[in-house]
Amino acid sequence: MEYLTTGLTAWPVFAVGCAFAAEKRGGNSLTWFILGLIFGPLAFIVAIVSGKRCPHCLSIMPKEAKVCASCRKDV
């Protein structure tokens, strides 16, 4: 029974983490929150890894960005 209560408290944490990661990258936080509730740790890993990276400084940026916020170079 302990495993069930631990699982029930961990999945919302993954959902919130997915929402924050998606918001940072310019994605839809509500969609990623729902995906985090359904898929848990798998969605969290995908939310962290996905996104657009600057080819010059490798910083993470929103998908629609044309200029990197870190190095100010065109992408």
Buried (B, 14 or more C-beta within 10 A) or exposed (E): EEEEEEEEEEBEEBBBBBBBBBBBBBBEBEEBBBBBBEBBBEBBBBBBEBBBEBEEEEEBBEEEEEEBEEEEEEE
